[in-house]
Amino acid sequence: MLGGKTFFEADALPAQAFFGMGLTSVALPQGLKKISEGAFTAVPLKNIDIPTSVVTIGDYSFYDCDELESITLTSEIETIGSYVFAGCDRLATADLSSARLKSVSEAAFANCVSLKEVKFSAATTTICDMTFMNCVALESIALPSELRKIGERAFYGCALTYIELPVEVETVGEFAFAASPKLESVIIKGNTTELCDGAFFYCPKLTSIDAQISNVADYLFCGDESLRFETDDFANVEEIGDYALYNNKSQKIIVGPSVSSLGDKAMAGMNRLTLIDVSALEERVPQLGENVFEGVSQSDVTLRVAD
């Protein structure tokens, strides 16, 4: 009996089969199709060879395997579960390139503090919520060309210095790249990419973002104290959300003709501003939140309006 059960799914390693055991290596049989939930949780495996017959790896299967240093997913794998490799402190490389993964699951590699290299499957279209959260050694990454969605906090707290989002990306989730202390440059190739609240919140070294931005969501660039916007960056913007540019150090802001609202403290703390140009609005006045320009010295700023 295992976990009170006497009957198990065929061709599957049972859930929690080796939970907490002292194994350092294991040889899994060919023909195995599934590694079930928590099968190797908190097991000090130094390496694991996954048979080519495995299609599914369940939630928490290798969670907290502190000695595991690398993982390679085989060509038949279609699904990996949530938190599957989370908390593997010594995991340095993750090769997903041969797998048929359409989605890299929620928190799959969260808190893998030694992770430096990730190779994605070309089939991957979704990186889920918190997938690489707090991977503090992850400095660079090449995202798959077919990627459509990056989930909430997917790369929160990583050490990425440069990000290039493929043209197919439609959504960057809330706080997806937030709290990235080394991030300096972002290129977003797609013209329809939705940047959700706080996607680049508190990236203090971010100096360059190359993107077509239609809405500046709440907290989107809040705390990005090195970021300088060019004169036409807001030409097509419709809304600038709460705290969206808080503490940004741009000297000039040119508001495009389509801006309809500025949120609470949207430009607060921008103490290097010398020009705010709203002439493109002509006679229209956007809806204003509270304390939009808090901390900005009125005497230092020229407000340029239409004739």
Number of C-alpha atoms within 10 A of each C-alpha: 7 11 9 6 8 7 9 12 9 10 15 16 22 20 22 18 18 17 18 16 13 11 14 14 14 12 10 14 15 12 12 18 20 22 26 21 23 24 23 26 26 23 23 20 20 17 16 17 14 20 20 16 17 24 20 18 26 20 23 26 29 29 25 24 25 21 17 23 19 17 18 16 24 20 18 17 22 18 19 24 21 25 24 27 29 28 25 26 20 18 24 19 18 19 16 21 19 17 21 20 23 18 19 25 23 24 27 28 27 28 24 26 22 18 26 18 18 18 16 21 23 18 18 22 21 20 26 23 26 25 29 30 26 25 25 22 17 23 18 16 16 14 19 20 17 17 22 19 21 26 23 26 25 29 30 27 25 26 21 22 18 17 19 15 22 19 16 19 23 18 18 25 22 25 26 29 29 26 24 25 17 17 25 19 17 18 15 19 16 15 14 16 22 20 23 21 23 26 29 27 26 25 24 21 18 24 17 17 18 14 16 20 19 21 19 26 24 25 27 27 27 27 24 24 21 17 22 17 19 15 15 13 18 23 17 16 20 20 21 26 23 25 27 29 28 27 25 24 21 20 17 19 21 19 22 20 18 17 23 16 18 23 21 21 23 30 28 21 23 22 20 16 20 18 16 16 17 21 17 17 17 11 11 14 11 16 11 15 15 12 14 20 19 17 14 18 14 13 7 12 16 13 13 13 13 11 6
